[in-house]
Amino acid sequence: MKVVALVSGGKDSCYAMMKCIQYGHEIVALANLMPADDSVDELDSYMYQTVGHQIIVSYAECMGLPLFRRRIQGSTRQAFLAGTFGKIILDFGELLENCFVMRLSYRTTPGDEVEDMFILLNEVKRQIPSVAAVSSGAIASDYQRLRVESVCSRLGLVSLAYLWKQDQSLLLQEMIENGISAITVKVAAMGLDPAKHLGKEISSLHSYLHKLKELYGINVCGEGGEYETLTLDCPLFVNARIMLDEFQVVLHSSDSIAPAGVLHPLAFHVERKKAHCSLPGSDKTEEFSPENIGSVFEVQGDCSQTRDTTSQSAVEVTDLIEIAENKLHISKTQKDDTFSISCWLQDSHKRSSGLQEELTAVLRKIETRLGAYGFGWENVLYIHLYIADMKEFATANETYVKFIKQEKCPFGVPSRSTVELPLLQVGLGSAYVEVLVANDHTKRVLHVQSISSWAPSCIGPYSQATLDKNILHMAGQLGLDPPTMALHEGGVAAELEKALENSEAVAKCFKCSISASTIIFVIYCSTLTPPSERFHIQEKLDVFLKQIKVSHFHKESMSEALNPIFLYVLVPGLPKGALVEIKPILFVPEDIEATKETMQDPSCIRTPNWGFQQANWHDHCVKRCVIRGELCAVILSITSELATKICSDSLGAEQSKGHPNFFTEGQMKEVSRFCIYLLGKVIMENGFSWYDTMYLRLYFPASLGVPLESLSLLFTNAFTELAAMDQTFNIGHEPIFNLVPVVGAGSSATAIDDIITCELLTRKL
């Protein structure tokens, strides 16, 4: 992509440009924001470094690129946002572990300093229409990153932040080794003295900064405001280097513990380099005339009157086609504080009317139902988007963003997983949506739209992860290389390892690890993966989790790690043609000392009498992860062999020849009853009830042979039978379960052939 680079003069923005070129992008222009008054060194700004701005004008000549500059007119008008807990983020330089993006989000605010950036980049885009991305040097500041992403979104540009979340010690070493010659122009931290350390090369301060990190915990790259730098030379300065001839130290604070001061340039000159050459990876954009290359343009405009020019217009959803109301089906769990709603189109006698029309109808139905409960999309934590053909993924996204938008989700957009399912084969429409809803706004959302080396970006209105009431719902992760957003090469095992690395990167932002905090791993496997290679998935997963657990935890703390349960789902297709996608759900307690309820003695529990006799093999088909008094997750796998035992001798006589997964409705009636019986027994033994259900998914193979309508009725009848036996349980108007057609499912990657697989998550209030 052709990139305009935001440059402050600091080492970070310059190194970010070098990383852009490393990953195949082309820097075609520079953009800088400076004080309105040339004599002012530093502004009271949470967004921009301005110390040394007098020298930035030389960057155009040094790099041979046009430089667009704008004098900052706005001020900080959205710096501090109080969250629902009454917390206010004061230090925007904190790492993500100490703050959450929903408290730092930005909305278009006339007169804010962010609007100066919008005007600046809008002018760059006007003069160089081929510009597709913006580079910035953000490392740990969510405040800055989110505002750059907001401006990029409004202008239809991609944010590139290749330094984001990188280890600062390694990053500083890389910068020095790769030829970044930068001096300190501001110091404000314990151990840094303006008289001694201003004007010093970062290479000469490298070891001293690490010493201060050990003594006082400073950020070695200066991300906490400890110091700022000015780059005088680097490999991108192909034409010349900057020579600082004279400067003055301006003391801002004479505090005896942490004095603060800035360097004010008095005289400098540009020293031409002997070998004149063009910027690496740059062919000079044809849209800019040669005489303007290396020129400086000052961008005017009133930041108090900005308006969006986003490439994605806020098109209202219109009725493209009328779909009969009785064709749309709804399911909903009965839990009060967190519940799931699903909607699908069921019409086995009519051909699909198209994904756009049907997804529109499904999302509108869910939106209407949310409104009936007094909720909206801002209450949604997670969305499962199931489509019939992954080739229509782009169409699905276009339709999706008409409903779920940043503007509708001020507390953060939901996380999402998208997979292809055999919907049409079982008589459903081409779209099926499940949403997990919370009745409050206490969720914390991680949404990084910038392309970086940290983890895959989420450019659209879906986030990497959502934390709500101690449960972290992570978006489906593919094996993407974050800097390129391309699938990792090397087959299914290599893709899985990269997907796990990406998941771990996201988990670290919430101070946890997938190896110790995961409750359930759902692993979607594409049918593109040959059966002979599926064992590599489980093998790689086991090895990876063990390696992380050993490397990150001491022996005494390993016992505290959860034992997750695993569900493997075979699907026709995944985004980008991926072979595997993982979806972890983690338990992340905010209050470690939270009171736990005492688990009830199983011998005192009276379960409804379904007529099934307790047998040892019952435990073999159930996998559970229980956190006492908090939650209970269950995977129940019913294979053909277990179905035989459930239905006793009648199964063998009635089973169709040549179709091991083909069962009659009579047989499936017994299977459905057994599933509800055993699931209920497990949750009750662990102190939970059906009213604690967050979601219940029933996966079945499309080749089962029992119509979906019949299967739904069988499970509905089983719950009706439960209500008749248990007077404390009431049946609602909609089923509390979701029937999910798949190619196959199971608790092992090598045996994805269950006839029914139940995934149940219950949680106490």
C-alpha positions in Angstrom: 0.0 0.0 0.0 1.0 3.6 -0.5 1.5 5.2 2.9 1.5 8.7 4.4 3.7 8.6 7.6 2.8 10.6 10.7 6.1 12.0 11.9 6.8 13.8 15.1 10.5 13.7 14.7 10.8 11.0 17.3 12.6 7.7 16.9 9.3 5.7 17.0 7.7 7.3 14.0 10.9 7.0 12.0 11.3 3.3 12.9 7.7 2.7 12.1 8.3 3.9 8.6 11.2 1.5 8.3 8.9 -1.4 9.3 6.4 -0.3 6.7 9.0 -0.6 4.0 10.2 -3.9 5.4 6.6 -5.3 5.0 6.4 -4.1 1.4 4.6 -0.8 1.7 5.7 2.5 0.0 6.1 5.7 1.9 4.8 8.5 -0.4 4.4 11.4 1.9 5.0 12.7 5.4 2.5 14.5 7.7 3.3 16.5 10.8 1.4 18.6 13.3 3.1 21.5 15.0 2.3 24.4 17.4 0.6 27.4 16.1 3.4 29.5 17.6 6.9 28.7 16.2 8.5 29.9 19.4 6.7 27.3 21.5 8.5 24.0 22.0 5.9 21.9 23.8 2.1 22.0 23.8 -0.2 20.7 26.5 -1.2 17.8 24.3 -2.1 14.2 24.9 -1.7 13.4 21.2 1.3 15.0 19.7 5.0 15.4 20.4 6.0 18.9 19.3 9.5 19.3 20.9 12.0 19.8 18.1 9.3 20.8 15.6 11.6 23.5 14.2 13.7 20.8 12.6 11.0 18.6 11.1 10.9 20.9 8.0 14.2 19.3 6.9 12.7 15.8 6.7 11.3 16.6 3.3 14.7 17.2 1.9 16.4 14.4 3.8 13.9 11.8 2.6 13.0 13.3 -0.8 9.3 13.2 0.0 6.5 15.9 0.2 5.9 17.0 3.8 2.4 18.2 4.8 2.3 20.2 8.0 -0.5 21.8 9.9 -0.5 24.2 12.9 -2.6 22.7 15.7 -5.7 24.8 16.3 -7.7 22.4 18.5 -7.3 21.5 22.1 -7.8 18.3 24.2 -11.6 18.1 24.6 -12.0 14.3 25.0 -9.0 13.4 27.1 -10.7 11.9 30.1 -13.8 9.8 29.9 -15.4 8.4 33.1 -16.4 4.8 32.7 -19.3 2.9 34.3 -17.2 2.1 37.3 -16.4 5.7 37.9 -12.8 5.2 36.8 -11.0 7.9 34.9 -7.9 7.1 32.8 -5.3 9.8 33.7 -2.2 8.4 32.0 -2.8 7.7 28.4 0.7 6.3 28.1 -0.1 3.3 30.3 0.1 -0.2 28.8 -3.2 -1.8 27.7 -3.0 -4.1 30.8 -3.8 -1.0 32.9 -6.6 0.5 30.9 -9.3 -0.5 28.6 -10.1 0.9 25.2 -13.8 1.5 25.8 -12.8 4.3 28.2 -10.5 6.0 25.7 -12.6 5.9 22.6 -13.0 9.0 20.5 -16.0 10.5 18.8 -15.8 13.3 16.3 -15.6 16.5 18.4 -15.3 19.9 16.6 -12.4 21.8 18.1 -10.6 18.8 19.4 -6.9 18.5 18.4 -7.7 15.2 16.7 -9.7 17.1 14.1 -6.4 18.8 13.1 -5.1 15.4 12.2 -8.3 14.7 10.2 -7.9 17.9 8.2 -4.2 17.2 7.6 -4.6 13.6 6.4 -7.7 14.6 4.4 -5.6 17.1 2.4 -2.9 14.5 1.8 -5.5 12.1 0.5 -7.0 14.9 -1.7 -3.6 15.6 -3.3 -2.4 12.0 -3.4 -5.6 9.9 -4.0 -3.6 6.6 -4.1 -2.7 6.9 -0.4 -4.3 3.9 1.3 -2.7 3.8 4.7 -1.3 5.8 7.6 1.8 4.9 9.6 2.3 5.9 13.2 4.8 5.1 15.9 2.3 4.0 18.7 3.8 1.4 21.0 1.6 1.3 24.1 -0.7 4.4 24.1 -4.3 3.4 23.5 -5.3 7.0 23.7 -3.2 7.9 20.6 -3.8 4.7 18.7 -7.5 4.9 19.0 -7.6 8.4 17.7 -5.4 7.6 14.7 -7.7 4.7 14.0 -10.8 6.9 14.3 -9.4 9.4 11.8 -8.3 6.6 9.5 -11.8 5.0 9.6 -13.4 8.3 8.7 -11.1 8.7 5.8 -11.2 5.1 4.6 -7.5 4.6 5.3 -5.8 1.7 7.0 -3.8 2.3 10.2 -0.3 0.8 10.3 1.2 0.5 13.8 4.0 -2.0 13.5 5.6 -1.1 16.8 2.4 -1.7 18.8 2.8 -3.9 21.9 6.3 -4.8 21.0 8.8 -5.4 23.9 10.3 -2.0 24.5 13.8 -3.3 25.5 14.1 -5.3 22.3 12.6 -2.4 20.3 15.1 0.1 21.5 17.9 -2.3 20.7 16.5 -2.8 17.2 16.3 0.9 16.5 19.9 1.5 17.5 21.1 -1.6 15.5 19.1 -0.5 12.4 20.7 2.9 12.3 18.3 5.2 14.0 20.4 8.2 15.2 18.2 10.2 17.6 18.9 12.5 20.5 16.9 13.3 23.6 14.9 16.5 23.4 12.8 16.1 26.5 13.4 14.4 29.9 10.9 14.1 32.7 11.7 11.1 34.9 13.7 10.0 38.0 17.3 9.5 37.1 17.2 11.8 34.0 18.7 15.2 34.4 18.0 17.9 31.7 21.5 19.4 32.2 23.2 16.0 31.8 21.0 14.0 29.4 19.3 16.4 26.9 20.9 16.2 23.5 22.4 12.8 24.1 22.2 10.0 21.5 19.9 7.2 22.5 22.7 4.7 21.7 24.9 6.2 24.4 21.9 6.1 26.9 20.9 2.6 26.1 22.4 0.8 29.1 21.6 3.7 31.4 17.9 3.6 30.5 17.8 -0.1 31.3 19.4 0.6 34.7 16.6 3.2 35.3 14.1 0.5 34.4 15.5 -1.8 37.0 15.6 1.0 39.6 12.4 2.9 39.0 10.4 0.8 36.4 10.6 3.4 33.6 9.6 2.5 30.1 12.9 2.3 28.2 11.3 3.6 25.0 9.8 6.6 26.9 6.2 5.5 26.5 5.3 6.8 29.9 6.5 10.3 29.0 10.0 9.7 30.6 11.7 11.2 27.6 11.2 12.2 23.9 13.6 12.1 21.0 14.4 13.7 17.7 15.8 11.7 14.8 18.7 13.4 13.1 19.6 10.5 10.7 18.4 7.1 9.7 18.5 4.8 6.7 15.4 6.6 5.3 17.3 9.9 5.1 18.7 9.0 1.7 19.6 12.5 0.7 21.0 14.2 3.8 21.3 14.2 7.6 20.5 16.9 10.1 23.3 18.5 12.1 22.3 20.3 15.3 24.7 23.2 15.7 23.4 24.9 18.8 20.6 24.4 21.3 19.4 25.7 24.6 18.1 23.7 27.6 14.8 25.0 28.9 13.9 23.8 32.4 10.2 23.2 33.0 10.5 21.8 36.5 13.4 21.9 38.9 12.0 19.1 41.0 14.8 17.5 43.0 13.5 14.0 42.3 12.4 14.2 38.7 13.4 17.5 37.0 11.8 18.1 33.6 13.3 20.1 30.7 13.3 20.3 26.9 15.9 21.0 24.2 15.2 24.2 22.2 17.1 24.2 18.8 18.9 27.4 18.1 20.8 26.5 14.9 21.0 23.5 12.6 21.9 22.7 9.0 21.4 19.8 6.6 24.5 17.9 5.5 24.1 16.3 2.1 25.1 12.6 1.7 27.5 11.6 -1.0 25.5 8.9 -2.5 22.1 10.3 -3.6 19.5 7.7 -3.9 15.7 7.2 -3.7 13.9 6.0 -0.6 13.9 2.2 -0.4 10.7 0.7 -1.8 9.6 4.1 -3.3 9.1 4.7 -7.0 7.8 8.2 -6.5 4.1 8.4 -7.0 3.0 9.6 -10.4 0.3 11.7 -8.8 2.8 14.2 -7.5 4.9 16.3 -9.8 8.7 16.0 -9.6 9.1 19.6 -8.5 7.0 19.0 -5.5 9.0 16.0 -4.3 10.8 17.2 -1.1 8.5 20.3 -0.8 6.7 21.4 2.3 2.9 22.2 2.3 1.1 23.9 5.1 -2.5 22.7 5.4 -5.1 25.2 6.4 -8.7 24.7 7.6 -11.0 25.2 10.6 -10.9 22.2 13.0 -14.1 23.4 14.7 -16.1 22.8 11.5 -14.9 19.3 10.4 -17.2 16.7 9.1 -16.8 13.1 8.2 -15.9 12.1 4.6 -15.8 8.5 5.4 -15.7 6.2 2.4 -18.3 3.9 4.0 -21.4 6.0 4.0 -23.9 5.4 6.8 -26.5 3.8 4.5 -29.7 3.0 6.3 -30.9 -0.5 5.9 -33.7 -0.7 3.5 -36.1 -3.5 2.7 -34.6 -5.3 -0.2 -37.0 -8.1 0.0 -39.9 -9.0 2.2 -39.4 -12.3 4.1 -42.4 -13.7 5.8 -42.2 -13.4 9.6 -43.1 -17.0 10.1 -40.0 -18.1 8.3 -37.8 -16.4 10.8 -37.1 -18.5 13.9 -35.8 -17.3 17.3 -34.3 -19.1 20.3 -33.4 -17.4 23.6 -31.9 -18.6 26.9 -33.7 -17.6 30.1 -30.9 -16.2 32.1 -31.6 -12.6 33.2 -28.2 -10.9 33.2 -26.5 -12.6 30.2 -28.4 -14.6 27.6 -28.2 -15.6 24.0 -30.6 -14.9 21.1 -30.4 -16.7 17.8 -32.2 -16.1 14.6 -32.3 -18.2 11.4 -34.5 -18.5 8.3 -36.1 -21.9 8.0 -37.8 -22.8 4.7 -37.0 -26.1 3.2 -39.5 -25.7 0.4 -38.1 -22.5 -1.1 -34.7 -21.6 -2.6 -32.5 -19.1 -0.8 -33.3 -15.5 -1.7 -29.7 -14.5 -1.3 -27.3 -13.8 1.6 -27.8 -10.0 1.6 -31.5 -10.2 1.9 -31.6 -13.0 4.4 -28.9 -11.7 6.6 -30.6 -8.3 6.6 -33.9 -9.9 7.7 -32.1 -12.0 10.4 -30.2 -9.0 11.8 -33.3 -6.8 11.7 -35.2 -9.5 13.6 -32.6 -9.6 16.3 -32.4 -5.8 16.5 -36.2 -5.7 17.0 -36.0 -8.3 19.7 -33.2 -6.5 21.5 -35.3 -3.3 21.3 -38.3 -5.2 22.8 -36.1 -6.0 25.9 -34.9 -2.4 26.1 -31.5 -3.3 24.7 -29.5 -2.5 21.6 -26.3 -3.6 19.8 -24.3 -1.9 22.5 -25.5 -4.7 24.9 -24.1 -7.4 22.6 -20.9 -9.1 23.8 -20.4 -11.6 21.0 -21.7 -12.6 17.6 -21.6 -15.9 15.9 -22.1 -15.3 12.2 -22.9 -18.5 10.3 -23.1 -18.3 6.5 -23.8 -20.9 3.8 -21.0 -19.9 1.5 -17.7 -18.3 2.5 -17.3 -16.9 -1.0 -19.9 -14.4 0.1 -17.9 -13.3 3.1 -17.6 -9.7 1.7 -21.3 -9.5 1.1 -21.9 -10.7 4.7 -19.6 -8.0 6.0 -21.2 -5.2 4.0 -24.6 -6.2 5.4 -23.2 -6.7 8.9 -21.8 -3.2 9.1 -25.1 -1.6 8.3 -26.4 -2.8 11.6 -23.4 -3.1 13.9 -21.5 0.2 13.9 -19.1 2.0 16.2 -21.8 4.7 16.6 -24.3 2.2 18.0 -21.7 0.6 20.3 -20.2 3.4 22.4 -18.9 0.8 24.9 -17.1 -1.2 22.3 -18.2 -3.3 19.3 -18.9 -7.0 19.9 -16.3 -9.7 19.2 -17.2 -12.1 16.4 -16.6 -15.5 14.9 -17.5 -16.3 11.3 -17.7 -19.8 9.8 -19.4 -21.5 6.9 -22.0 -24.1 7.8 -24.1 -26.5 5.7 -27.2 -24.4 6.2 -28.9 -25.0 2.9 -28.5 -28.8 3.2 -30.7 -28.9 6.2 -33.4 -26.5 4.9 -32.2 -23.3 6.4 -31.5 -20.0 4.8 -28.0 -18.7 3.9 -27.6 -16.7 7.2 -27.8 -17.7 10.8 -26.8 -15.4 13.7 -26.3 -15.9 17.4 -25.7 -13.0 19.8 -24.7 -13.1 23.4 -26.3 -10.2 25.3 -25.6 -8.5 28.7 -28.1 -6.5 30.5 -25.6 -3.8 31.5 -22.6 -1.9 30.1 -19.9 -3.2 32.3 -18.1 -5.0 29.4 -14.5 -4.2 28.5 -13.6 -4.4 24.9 -10.2 -4.8 23.2 -10.5 -3.4 19.6 -7.3 -2.8 17.8 -7.9 -1.8 14.2 -4.2 -1.0 13.3 -2.2 -3.5 11.4 0.8 -4.3 13.6 3.2 -7.1 14.6 1.2 -7.8 17.8 -1.9 -9.7 16.7 -4.3 -9.7 13.7 -6.1 -6.4 13.3 -9.9 -6.0 13.4 -10.5 -3.2 11.0 -14.3 -3.6 10.9 -16.8 -3.2 13.7 -15.8 -6.4 15.5 -13.2 -6.6 18.3 -10.5 -9.0 19.3 -12.0 -9.8 22.7 -14.7 -8.8 25.2 -14.5 -9.3 28.9 -17.8 -9.4 30.8 -18.4 -10.6 34.4 -15.1 -12.5 34.6 -15.5 -14.3 31.2 -13.3 -13.3 28.3 -15.0 -14.0 25.0 -12.3 -14.0 22.3 -13.0 -13.6 18.6 -12.2 -16.5 16.4 -8.5 -16.5 15.6 -7.0 -17.6 12.3 -3.4 -18.4 11.7 -2.6 -15.0 10.3 0.8 -13.3 10.3 -0.2 -10.0 11.9 2.1 -7.6 9.9 0.9 -8.9 6.6 -2.6 -10.3 7.5 -1.8 -13.3 5.3 -2.3 -16.9 6.4 0.9 -18.5 7.8 2.4 -21.0 5.4 3.2 -24.6 6.3 -0.1 -26.4 6.6 -2.7 -26.8 9.3 -0.2 -27.3 12.2 1.6 -24.1 11.3 -1.7 -22.2 11.0 -2.9 -23.5 14.3 0.4 -22.5 16.1 0.1 -19.0 14.7 -3.6 -18.8 15.7 -2.6 -19.8 19.2 0.2 -17.2 19.3 -2.3 -14.6 18.3 -4.7 -15.7 21.0 -2.0 -15.6 23.6 -1.1 -12.1 22.6 -4.7 -11.0 23.1 -5.0 -12.9 26.4 -1.9 -11.1 27.7 -3.7 -7.8 27.4 -6.1 -9.0 30.1 -3.2 -10.3 32.3 -4.0 -13.9 31.6 -2.8 -16.8 29.4 -4.7 -19.3 27.2 -2.7 -22.0 28.8 -4.0 -21.3 32.3 -7.3 -19.4 32.0 -9.2 -21.1 29.2 -12.5 -22.8 30.0 -13.4 -24.0 26.5 -11.4 -24.3 23.3 -13.6 -24.5 20.2 -11.5 -25.5 17.2 -13.2 -25.1 13.8 -11.5 -27.4 11.3 -12.0 -26.9 7.5 -12.9 -29.9 5.3 -10.0 -28.7 3.2 -7.8 -30.4 5.8 -7.4 -34.1 4.9 -8.5 -36.5 7.7 -4.9 -37.9 7.8 -3.6 -34.5 8.9 -6.2 -33.7 11.6 -4.2 -35.5 14.3 -1.6 -32.7 13.9 -4.2 -30.2 15.1 -4.6 -31.9 18.5 -1.0 -32.7 18.8 0.1 -29.2 18.1 -2.5 -27.8 20.5 -1.4 -30.0 23.4 2.3 -29.2 22.8 1.8 -25.5 22.5 -0.3 -25.2 25.7 2.2 -27.2 27.7 5.1 -25.1 26.4 3.4 -21.8 27.4 2.4 -23.2 30.8 6.0 -24.3 31.6 7.6 -21.1 30.3 5.2 -18.7 32.0 4.4 -20.3 35.3 6.3 -21.5 38.4 5.6 -25.1 39.6 3.6 -23.8 42.6 1.3 -21.8 40.4 0.7 -24.4 37.7 -1.7 -26.2 39.9 -3.9 -23.1 39.7 -4.3 -23.4 36.0 -7.6 -24.5 34.7 -8.1 -27.7 32.8 -9.9 -26.6 29.7 -12.3 -28.7 27.6 -12.0 -29.1 23.9 -14.6 -29.1 21.1 -13.6 -29.8 17.5 -16.1 -28.7 14.8 -15.7 -29.7 11.1 -17.1 -27.0 8.8 -17.1 -26.5 5.0 -15.1 -23.3 5.0 -13.4 -20.6 7.0 -12.5 -17.0 6.2 -9.5 -16.5 3.9 -9.6 -20.2 3.0 -8.0 -21.0 6.4 -7.6 -24.6 7.5 -8.3 -23.9 11.2 -9.9 -21.3 13.5 -9.8 -21.3 17.3 -12.2 -19.7 19.7 -11.1 -19.7 23.3 -13.4 -18.7 26.2 -11.4 -17.7 29.3 -12.1 -17.1 33.0 -10.5 -13.9 34.1 -11.5 -13.0 37.7 -11.3 -9.3 38.4 -11.6 -10.0 42.2 -9.4 -13.0 43.0 -10.7 -13.0 46.6 -14.3 -13.2 45.4 -16.4 -15.4 47.7 -17.0 -18.9 46.3 -20.2 -20.8 46.9 -19.9 -24.2 48.5 -20.6 -26.9 46.0 -23.6 -29.1 46.9 -22.9 -32.7 47.9 -24.0 -34.8 44.8 -25.6 -37.4 47.1 -28.0 -34.7 48.3 -29.1 -33.7 44.8 -32.4 -35.1 43.4 -32.4 -35.1 39.6 -35.6 -35.7 37.7 -36.4 -39.4 37.0 -35.9 -39.8 33.2 -35.7 -43.6 33.4 -32.0 -43.7 32.6 -29.9 -45.9 34.9 -26.6 -44.4 36.0 -23.7 -46.2 34.2 -19.9 -45.7 34.3 -19.8 -44.9 30.6 -21.9 -41.7 31.2 -18.8 -40.0 32.6 -16.8 -40.9 29.5 -19.0 -38.9 27.1 -18.9 -35.7 29.3 -16.1 -33.2 29.6 -16.5 -30.4 32.1 -14.7 -27.4 33.4 -16.1 -26.2 36.7 -15.1 -23.1 38.7 -17.0 -23.5 42.0 -19.7 -21.0 42.5 -18.8 -19.2 39.2 -19.4 -21.2 36.1 -19.8 -24.7 34.7 -18.9 -25.5 31.1 -19.9 -28.9 29.6 -19.2 -30.7 26.3 -21.4 -33.8 25.8 -20.4 -36.1 22.9 -22.9 -38.7 21.6 -21.3 -41.0 19.2 -23.0 -43.8 17.2 -21.8 -46.3 19.7 -23.2 -44.4 22.6 -26.4 -43.9 20.8 -26.6 -47.6 20.5 -26.3 -48.0 24.2 -28.9 -45.3 24.8 -31.4 -46.8 22.5 -30.5 -50.3 23.5 -31.2 -53.2 21.1 -33.6 -51.2 18.9 -30.9 -49.1 17.3 -29.1 -51.9 15.4 -32.3 -53.2 13.8 -33.5 -49.8 12.6 -30.2 -48.2 11.5 -29.9 -47.8 7.8 -27.3 -49.8 6.1 -24.2 -47.9 4.9 -25.1 -44.8 6.9 -23.6 -45.1 10.4 -24.9 -41.6 11.3 -28.5 -42.1 10.0 -31.1 -42.5 12.7 -34.8 -42.6 13.0 -36.8 -40.0 14.8 -37.7 -42.6 17.4 -34.1 -43.2 18.1 -33.2 -39.5 18.2 -36.1 -39.0 20.7 -34.2 -41.2 23.2 -30.9 -39.5 22.4 -32.4 -36.0 23.0 -33.9 -37.1 26.3 -30.6 -38.6 27.4 -28.8 -35.4 26.5 -31.0 -33.2 28.6 -31.0 -35.7 31.4 -27.2 -35.9 31.6 -26.5 -32.2 31.0 -29.0 -31.4 33.8 -27.4 -33.9 36.1 -23.9 -32.5 35.6 -24.9 -28.9 36.2 -27.0 -29.7 39.2 -24.3 -31.8 40.8 -22.0 -28.7 40.5 -24.5 -26.3 42.1 -26.1 -24.8 38.9 -29.5 -24.9 37.3 -30.9 -24.5 33.8 -31.7 -20.9 34.6 -28.0 -20.2 34.8 -27.6 -21.1 31.1 -25.8 -18.5 29.0 -26.0 -20.6 25.9 -26.7 -24.2 24.8 -25.5 -25.3 21.3 -26.5 -28.6 19.8 -24.3 -29.5 16.9 -25.5 -32.2 14.5 -24.1 -33.5 11.2 -26.1 -32.4 8.1 -26.0 -36.1 7.1 -27.9 -37.2 10.2 -31.0 -38.0 8.2 -33.5 -36.4 10.7 -35.0 -33.1 9.5 -34.0 -30.1 11.5 -37.6 -29.3 12.3 -38.1 -32.8 13.7 -34.8 -32.5 15.7 -35.9 -29.2 17.1 -39.2 -30.6 18.1 -37.6 -33.6 19.8 -35.4 -31.4 22.0 -38.3 -29.0 22.7 -40.3 -32.0 23.9 -37.5 -33.2 26.1 -37.4 -29.8 27.8 -41.2 -29.9 28.1 -40.8 -33.3 29.8 -38.2 -31.8 32.1 -40.6 -29.0 33.1 -43.3 -31.6 33.9 -40.8 -33.4 36.2 -39.2 -30.2 37.7 -41.7 -27.7 38.9 -39.0 -25.0 39.3 -38.3 -25.1 35.6 -40.6 -23.3 33.1 -40.7 -23.5 29.4 -40.7 -20.1 27.6 -42.1 -19.2 24.2 -38.8 -19.9 22.4 -36.4 -22.8 22.7 -33.4 -22.2 24.9 -31.1 -24.2 22.6 -29.5 -23.5 19.2 -29.3 -26.3 16.7 -26.2 -25.9 14.7 -25.7 -28.0 11.5 -22.1 -29.0 10.8 -20.1 -31.5 8.8 -19.1 -33.1 12.0 -18.2 -32.5 15.7 -16.5 -34.2 18.6 -14.2 -33.9 21.5 -11.2 -35.2 19.5 -9.7 -33.9 16.3 -9.4 -37.4 15.0 -13.0 -38.4 15.8 -15.3 -35.6 14.6 -18.2 -37.9 14.0 -20.7 -37.4 16.9 -24.4 -37.6 16.0 -25.0 -34.9 18.6 -22.5 -32.7 20.4 -23.8 -30.4 23.2 -21.9 -27.3 24.3 -23.3 -25.7 27.4 -22.1 -22.8 29.5 -23.8 -21.9 32.8 -22.8 -19.1 35.2 -24.0 -17.8 38.5 -25.2 -14.2 38.8 
